[in-house]
Amino acid sequence: MTGMIYNNSYDIAAVMLSVCCILYFAMTKRIKHFKHTLYAILCGCVFTGSLSNISAGAFAAAGYPFAANIAINTYFFVNVLTMCIFGLYIQCISGYLMNWHKKNYIFYSIPAAVTALLIAANFFLHFLFYYDADCNYTRGKAFLLLHFLSAMYLIQTIAGLLKNVVFIPKRKVGCLLSGLGVVVAGIVIQMIFRQLQIQLFTEALMLTLMAIVFENASLEVDPDLNVYKRKEFLDYYKTACDLKREMTLIAVSLVNTEQLLSTLSGEEKAAAFRSVCEKLSKKVGHHNVYAYSAEKYAVMLDRSSVKDYSIVENDFLIALEAMFNQSWSVGEKKVYFNALVTVIHLPDDVDSVTLDSVFHRGRNLNFTDSNVVLRDHKDVDILRKRTRMLNAVRRACENRSFLVYYQPIWSVDTQSIVSAEALVRMDDPELGFIPPDEFISAAEEYGLISALGEIVLEKVCEFCADYHPEQYGIEWIELNVSPYQLGDANIVQKFARILQKYNIPVSFINLELTETVDVFRNGIFEETLKQLREYGFTFSMDDYGTGYSNLANLMSNNYRTVKIDKSLLWKATDQEGMDFLMITVNQLKSIKLQVLQEGVETKEQLDIITSFGGNLIQGYYFSKPLPDREFIAYCKRLAG
């Protein structure tokens, strides 16, 4: 083919765009990752290919056929290599390279290796293309082989993208498809209009698009911690799970940050957390560490790196424990971190385990022997059960399927039932009946207690509106309120709306607070209690005698009733236990409080508490907790 004049302006534009991409890549601080290495190679390929194509034409015009041949051979080799690297980059973006082994890379590189051999042979045989002695460009009979080899990579790239599109975040799919469309359009245009050397320009446009979307460090790296952001981790974790890749997630949650960092400034806290991330990155590589939150970090490793769950068996876990058993320097200050470490093997352990539960710090962690608590496969089973419990609570909240039972409260003064405690119950279609302590604890830990409390109040109000228990002597209903609910600044408005909906007077609902509420006391809780009192709610103190409250707190909060914990009554089997119970009752009555004794199961226990002056009695001696209809039937029998 001779005499054709090529338009190299697109190649010049491709050089300029690729140079911009190279400069952007060099100037941007990013975490080293295979994806970024591939992008850098792509930039180099497009730059070299464009420059080679321009040089080939320039050397031919100047009458240097040997130099023109070197340049044009370089151009075609780089052209195929660009398609090869671009395909790898797309596979890396989709996460599909997670499952690649050495043999996959060898098989994938075959077309590029064949191209290199063909180009080398072409210098001597001229069966692909060449510039003759007069600098005329000629295509050989085997020229289409190069297009075929490039097409192999392009088709494989498109097929791989479509096949793995479910593993790619939706926000990135559109970008990849658009970029591929631009490149394919450039190839088609160049094949039809050979004088327009536009293919490399479209590839340079693709590089620019990738720089904005995939190589933008600000989108993927947390600027404060200098590790990958939560979103990057979630995408990577989901892809690993979808591909059933054998990996290990090591979740590191700092437990005592509120206590130990209370003396640090905001900048010092940020420096402390960044220091943790830096040390984790040094141990396992920067590209393996992610920030789940400011105080929770994820380390993703190949399964071969962590052979077991035990600290003793794993070098990294040994190093992790040593790291946290030392003090951390923050400026001139030193702090110790307590870390909860959870080891999860993918894909074995992920069934029915949520990431929130993996990172959840929970309660009652023992850091006596070490600053690190390791959760192993046994704890993963507990997490799995906890996750099923959490899902059950969520279902019950969504379906409003909690049950409310009522346990009668007997008045010594009137010798009748005057009240009842509303007790929430849960019967899940999958897990069956769940003890209250378990699902209430889960609701408190995972932020569902406010929703649960609203449902219980509404069911109590609905019960009162339907059955009118006041006509059977019921003067009020005791409703348990978790201390965690008092952190909801809108609790008064929510409760008021429910009461007004069913036209239930606020005086008919007495809020029962556990003794542990005093541990949670702060400005928000105090303000919430004040607003509840001002609206008209009264309070009872539950579980009195288990160790937190004092008489001053009882007087300051206008409690109408104090419920003595059943353990005090059950321990009154000797003189010492009876004396302690009597003193407790006398103290409460001395400040004008009604005394409600729970857990009364026998006539002997009833006689003891009434002899000491107890006003109200609750327990199996009178009745177990009853469903609404059975409770009303019980009240009718007593009233009749």
C-alpha positions, 0 to 999 in steps of 0.5 A: 500500500503506497501513497496514502497520506495519514492524519497524525493530529490524533496521535499528537493529541494522544501523546499530549493526553497520555503525558497528562495522565502520566504526570497525574499518576506520578503526582498523585499519592496513592496506595500501591496496588496491582491495578495502579501498576497496570494503569501506569503501564497502559499510560506508557503503552499509549504514549509509546504507541502514539510517539512510534506512529508519529515517528514512523511517518516522520522517518519515512518522510525524511527518507530513513526506511530502517528507522521507520521500520523500527518505529512502525514495528514498535507501534504495532507491538505496543498496540497489541500489548495495550489491548492485553494490559487493558484487558488485565486492568478491566479484570482487576477492576471487576475483581476477577483476578482474585481467582487467577493463578500462574497458569491463567496469566501464562495462558492470557499472555500467549497472544502478546508473546506470539505478537512479539515473535511475529514482530521480531520475524517481520524485521527480516521476512516483511510478511506483516508490513514494512517500509521499502527502500523508497520509504513506501509503506506496504502491508504483507499478506499476514498483516491481519494476524495483528488485528486478529491478536488485538481482537482476541484481547478486545473480545475477551475483555468485553466478554469478561466485563459482561460476565463479571458485571455483577461483581462490579459496583454499578457506579463503575459499570457505566464508566467501563462500558462507555470507555470500551465503546469509545475504544471500539468506535476508534478501532472501527473508524480507523479500519474504515478510514485508514488515513485517520489514526484515531485508535490511540486517541480513543485509548488516551481518552479512556485513560483520562476517564479511568484517571478520573474514576478509577485512579482518583485517590481521593475517592478510594483513600481515607485522607485522615487514616491513609488507608482504603475507605469503607466503600472500597472494602465493602466492594472488595469483600462483596466481590470476594464473597461472590467469587467464593475466593479463599481469603481471610478477613481480620477485623480489628476493633478498638474497644476503649477509645472513649475512655483512653482518648478522652484526654486527647484533642481531636488532632491527637485522636486522628494521629493515634488512629492513623498510627494504628493504620500505619502499623497494620499496613507495615505488617501486611502491606498497605493495599490490604488494610481498609478503614471500616470506621475511624476505630475499626479496621479490616485486613484482607489476606489470602487464606494461605497467610492465615492458616488457623484462627489461633494467635499461636499459629499465625505470625501476623496475629502474634505481631498484632498482639505484641503491637497492642500490648505496647503503649502508643505515643501520641505527641508527648502522651502515651496510651494503650489500646484494647483491640477486639480481633475477629478472624473470618475465613472466606467463604466458609464463615460468611454464611449468616454472619454480617459485617456489622456483627464481625466488627461489633464490639459487644460487651463483657470483653476480658482484657485482663491477660492481654490488650487483645481479645481474639474471636475464633471459629467458636466465637464466629458460631456465636456471631452467626447465632447473634446475626440470626437473632438480630435478623429476627428482631429486625423482622419483628420490628418490621412486622410489629410482631412482638407479643405483650403479656401482662403480669398482675400486680396485687395491692396489699392495701386494697386486696385486689389487682391494681396494676400489671407489668407489660412484658414483651415476648418474641416468637419468631417463625424461624427461631421460635420462642426467644427469651426476653433477655436475649432479644432485648439485649440484641435490640439494645446493642444494635440500635433497635431498642427505640423501635421495639419500645414504641411497638410495645407502647402502641400494643399496650395502648391498643390493649387499653383501648380495646379492653378498658382494663380500668373497669376491672380495677386496673389503675395503671400499666407498668411499661419497661423503658431501656436506658438506651431509649432515653438517648432518643431525643424524640422519645417524648414526641413519639410516646405522646403521639401514640397515647393521643392516637389511642386516647390513653391518658398519660397517667395510665402509663407508668415508666419502669426504669432499671437501676442501671439507668444511673450509669447512663446519666448525662445531660441528654438523659437528664433532659429526656427524663425531665421532658417525660416528667413534664409531659405527665409520666411517672416512674418506677425503679426496677431491680432495686438492690442490685447495686447502682441507685441510692436514696438521693437519686430516688427522691430526685426523679419523683419515682412513685414506686420502687420494685425490689429485685427478687434476689433480695426476697429469695435470699431472705431465708435466714435472719441476716437476709430478712434484716437486710430486706426489712431495712431496705423496705423501711428506707424506701417507705421513709421517703414516701415511696410505694414498695413493689416486691417482684418474684413472690412465688410462695405464701411464706414469701408473701407473708414476709414482705407484707409483714415488712410493709410492702405495698404491692406484690408481683409474682407467680404466687398470683399469676404468671405473665398472661396474654391480653385476653387471658389477663382480662379473663383473670381480672374478671374472675377476681372482680366477679 
